Amino acid sequence: MRDPNQKLLREIIVVVVLKLVALVALWMAFVQDRQVPVSGEEAAGRLLMDRGTRQ
């Protein structure tokens, strides 16, 4: 009979790999090609904005 610890370790590895595959699939489906155009002036303006006026 196999050691229960080996079986548990194998099951944990399988679950982690499946979760990573699902995460990569979701990223490829929804995030990979998305870009937000930001100019240098706009970025500088947001960084230098007073905290009281930040939206």
Summary of the structure (lengths in Angstrom):
residues: 55
radius of gyration: 22.5
end to end distance: 62.4
largest distance: 67.1
contacts: 81
relative contact order: 0.07
helix: 69%
strand: 0%
